[in-house]
């Protein structure tokens, strides 16, 4: 594996895009473009700061990893840890989905 963390961050973005609705996936895909850096930073920071308002009904803690993922796109030393964290969260989400589906079948 490369020490730049590119494979991890790309895999994290790909996994996220598969889990969200198509409209949101297109938006995330656009934010991944290097030309969108001027938008990626403010959106990432807004999501991170918004996650601290987790007690509000619409904004939640779930925005923190997405905000970190957007910022990590441009900060090389964050790519690998944030990418791995997102992949671990995705794996946990898939396990939870399987558990829920099995539970509903009973």
Order of alpha helices (4+ residues) and beta strands (2+ residues): alpha-alpha-alpha-alpha-alpha
